[in-house]
């Protein structure tokens, strides 16, 4: 929520663990593919203020999404580690 509040134009935020390089697209894609479950890790915000230059927004109101691509707090965390060669 802090990320959305800090930048009105931001429409998507992906949260990852410290073992994922948030500046590396391949790492982000891997984290979403292996750790994200849409039924419990997707936050959808409706009717929030967005960018004035967003052509899809209605009177600068839009929808935004948050993606939780972190390891689960419970269970076998080792299952969610990156494979090593």
C-alpha positions, 0 to 999 in steps of 0.5 A, spaced: 500 500 500 505 504 501 508 503 494 501 505 491 501 511 495 508 513 493 507 513 486 500 515 483 501 512 476 503 505 479 498 500 477 502 493 479 506 492 485 510 485 486 512 483 493 518 478 493 523 475 498 530 477 499 533 471 495 529 475 489 533 480 485 527 485 484 531 489 479 531 482 475 525 481 470 527 473 470 528 473 478 521 476 478 518 472 473 521 466 477 518 468 483 511 469 480 511 462 477 513 458 483 511 462 489 504 466 487 497 463 487 492 467 485 486 465 490 490 467 496 496 472 493 492 477 489 490 484 491 485 488 487 484 495 488 478 498 485 476 505 484 483 508 486 486 514 484 491 513 478 495 517 473 491 523 469 494 520 463 492 513 463 487 512 457 483 507 461 482 510 467 475 514 468 476 521 471 483 518 473 480 513 477 482 506 476 484 499 478 491 496 481 493 490 483 498 487 488 502 480 487 504 476 493 510 472 490 513 471 497 515 464 500 509 461 504 510 463 512 508 455 514 510 449 510 517 447 507 520 453 505 526 449 502 521 447 496 521 454 494 528 455 493 531 456 487 534 450 484 542 450 483 546 447 478 
